[in-house]
């Protein structure tokens, strides 16, 4: 299992996601906070879904985020 909140700046979240996903064993799960642009992401060999979205929930910011769940498919 992996839980993460990577940096969003300049799309860094994508590199963090790809690196972390490689560490998952079959049926392993990653849960992370990502910008809403990750909502429709697809990764080969993984099931990805966003069970929750938060729009402008953080005081003093206009950031909207999603909770992203990534699960490695069975080998």
N, C-alpha and C positions, 0 to 999 in steps of 0.2 A: 504494500500500500504506500502511496505517496500523496502527501497533502502539500500544496504549494501556493504561494502568492508572489509570482515573479514580477519583475519590472515590466511596465507596459510601454515605456518610452521607446520610440523608434522601432516598434514591433519586436522588441526583445523577448516578449512572452512566447513567440512562436519557436525560437531557438531553445528556450528553456523547456517548452513542452516536448519538442522532438527529442531532446537529450534525456529527459526524465522518462518518457514513454519507452525508450530502449531498455530501461532498467527493469521494466515490468515482466514478470513471468506470465505464462498462460493463465488467464482469468484474473491477473493482477489488476488493481484499480488505482487510478490517479484521480484526485479531486482537487480542483484549483479555482481560483478567482481570476477571471480574465476579462478583458474589454469585450463589449458586445460584438465586436467584429469577429470574435471566435465562435459565435453562436452556431454557425453553419459549417464548422470545420469538419473535414474528413481526413482520416489517417489510414493508410493501407494496413490491414491486419488488426484494426482496433474498432470497437464500437464507441461512438462519441455521442453524448447527449447533454442538453442543458436543462436541468429540472427547474431552475429558478433564475430570474432576472431581477436586477435591482436598478431602477432608474432614478438618478439624482438623489441617492439615499445618503450621501456623505456630506455633512455640513461644510459649507465653504467651497465646494467643488461642483462641477457639472458632469462628473464622471458617472457613467452607467456601466454596470458590470454584469457578468453572468457567472453562475457556478457551472463549471464544466466537469463532466465525469467522462473518463476515458478508461475503457476496459480492454485488455489484450484478448483477442480471440484465441480459442484453443488451437494448438499446433496441428 
